[in-house]
């Protein structure tokens, strides 16, 4: 997955968490084309499933929105340095802790599958219904917050880390 698509994916998670809890969420990009997003407040299992489903679905926004332009160095018009990741901007201790947390996290599809079967393990006919329901809620959230997802993804793409809501955009 390229950096822009990954930024949209993680921004989708973060904006969903903020929209569902009205509290801050964080998204980060990591070395090795990886990312993470998490709310700073607890989510109900259903809200967590919606947040999880939004990430992969938000990747499709790359078909309608292009990645931000990277400014060239004014001296000699040289290409910019590599874009930042958490590992390049955080302390060694923080980067190590985030890497450890990321290694324990479930992939989105596994977390969503576990939600879909939780409590109804012996009723497989309901698993798909629950999945379709969560997907429809996630699509609705993306449609109503598309502009925010793209704005957050642009900041994440350029900086490697972002807090939602975008504080600098709200402070006037």
Helices and strands as residue ranges (DSSP letters): H 3-21, E 25-30, E 34-39, H 45-58, G 59-63, H 86-89, H 92-104, H 108-117, H 124-159, E 161-164, H 167-170
